[in-house]
Amino acid sequence: MSLLPSKPDTTAADDAEPRVVGVESDDADDLLSALSSETARRLLGELHETPAPPAELADRVDTSLQNAQYHLENLEDAGAVEVVDTAYSQKGREMDVYAPADQPLVIFAGDQEKSTSIRTALSRLLGAVGLLAVVSLVVQALAGNDLFGGTTAGTAEDGAAAAARTPTPVADAGAVDAATGAAAGLPPGAFFFLGGAAVLAGGFLVWYLTQ
């Protein structure tokens, strides 16, 4: 029984660290040269979406396989991408699977000390966002909602029974309806995540502007 085509292991790409490249550093020339082509920039963008072998990437950016391989080699020499695994096509052909070498890649104009500080801050920001996502899922679960914001059957029935037992003052009906309508669009976990993300983004912006 054939096991082809195989599914590559791209978990290494998920563990990539942020990279900050100063425009006056030794790495900048190779990196900026590799990214001078629009096709190369599109390939790098696609890899940040999903790691893939050259043939698949060529189809995704609408270019030839030879052109995709050329730009991928340049990006690899510049340290922007790397081969993370090997996959096999339906015909049994061995294919390198490319992924971004860094998550994210930042090109920075400034002194080296500030560049290092930004890299450290980005690492902490990404870690905080991941933790925020986990906590948001916990909030969602504790609220008794499913992933799409709908209540479970038991919760909905309990809520309906409670609403039937508790009269709502006529004077407050408009305010209650407005608040309910505003909150109905997103589940509690999403509200928590968006609020936390806004705080983190604001904090990072304030930190950057004061450097």
N, C-alpha and C positions, 0 to 999 in steps of 0.2 A: 504494500500500500504506500503510495507516495505521500509525503508530508509537505510537498511544495504547493504553492509558494509559502515561505516561512514568514512569521511575523517578527520584526526586529524588536530588540529590547532597547528602549530609549530613555530608561530611567536616569541614566547619567546626565542627560540634558536637563532634567528637572533639578538636579543638585548643583548646577553651574552657579558660580559666584558672580556678583556684579564686577564689571571692569570699567575703570575710568582711565581714558587715554588723553594725556595732555597734548595739545597741538604742537608743542615744542619738544616732545619726547622722541626717543629713537624709533618707537613703534608707529608714530603718526604717519610717516611717509608711506610705508607699505600699506597701512590701513586705508588712508585716504586715496591712494592710488587704486587699491582693489575696489573701493566703493565709488570710483569715478564714473563707472558705467551704470546706467539705469537698470540694466538686466541684473547686474550683481546686487544692487540694492533690493530689487524685487525678490531675488533668490534668498537673500538674508532675511527679508521680511517673511517670506513663506516658511522658512525654517524656524522662525520664532513662533509660527503658528503650529506647525507639525513637522518633526524631523522626517526625512525621506531620502531615498536614493536619487541619483541624478536623473534617471529617466522620468520618474514621477514629477520631479521638480521642473524639468523641461516642459512637460505638459501643462503644469500649473501656471507657468509664466509665459507660455506660448513661444518657446524658442527651440532651437535644435539641441539634440543631446550633446553634440560636440561643443556648442557654445556654453551650455550649462556646465559641462565638465571643466571647461577652460576657466570660467569665473569662479567655480567652486575651488579649484586648485589655488587660484590667486587669493581667495578669501581664507583658505586654510593656511597658506604661507604667511598671511598677515595676522593669523591668530584669531580670526573672527568666527570660524567654524571648525569643526573637527569631526572625524569619523567615530561614531559611537558604537556601531555594531555592523554586522554583515548579514544580509538577507539573501534569499534565493528566489529567482523568478519561477514562473510556471515551467519554463524550459530548463530549469536547473542552473541558470547562470548566476554566478556570485556577484553581489552588488554591495558596494559600500553605502552605509546609511549615514547621512550627514545631519548634524544638529548644531545649534549655536554653541560656541565655546563659552559664552558669558551670558548672564541673565541679570540685568540688562547690560548693553554696551553703551557707554557714554563717552562722547568726545568733548573734552573740556579745555577751555583756554584759561590759563592761570598758573599759579605757582604749584609746585609738586606737593607741598604740604597740604594745601587746600584740596587738591585732587584726591589725596589719600583720605582726607576727612570726609569727602563726598562719598567715596566708595564705602567707608565704614557706615555712614548714615544710611545709604541705600540698602546695605545688608540688613541693618536693624529695621528699616521701614518695611522691607519685604517680609521679614520674620514676624513683625507686628501685624501685618495684613493677614498672614496665614493664621496666626493665633486668633485674630478677630473673626475670621471665617468659621473657625471651630466653635468659638463661643457663641456666634450667631446661630449655628445649628442647634446648640444646647438651648438657647433662648426659644428657638422655634419649637423644639420638642416640649419644653416646659409650658409653652403657651397652649399646647394641645392642638396645634395646627399641623397640617401636612405640608409638604414641600411647596405646594402651590398656593398656600395661604388659606385653604379651605378647612373648615373644622371637621372633626371626625363625627360619625353619626351620633354617637352618644353625647358628645359635647353640644352638637347642634340641637338635639332633643332637650337636653338640660337647659340650654339657653332659651329655647322657645318656651319651656314651662316656666322658667323664672320670669321671663318677660310678661307672660300671661298673668302671673301672680302679683307683679309689681307695677302699679299704675305710674305713668309718666306725666308729670304736671304739664298742662297745656302750654304754659308760658315758656317752659324749657324745651319744648318739642323741636323748635327750629334749631336751637343750638346743638341738641343731641344729634339731629339728622345731619347737620353740617359736619360735626366731628366724626360721625360714623362714615359719612361719604368720603372724607379726607383719608381716613384710615383703611378704607376698604380696598384701595388699590394695591397695597403691598402687605405681605404677611409681617408679623412682629420681628422675625429673624432678619428680614430684609431691611426693615427700618433700623434695627440695631446695627447692622453691618454698614449701611450707608452713612449713618450718623458717626460711627466710629471711624470710617474711612475719611470722612470730611475733616474730622479732628486731626487725624494723622497727617493728611495732606497739608492742612493749615499749619501744623507744627513744623513740618519739613520745610515749607515755604518760608516761614518766619526765620527758622534756623539758617536757611541758605542766604536770605537777604541780609542777615546780620553778620555774615562771615566777612 
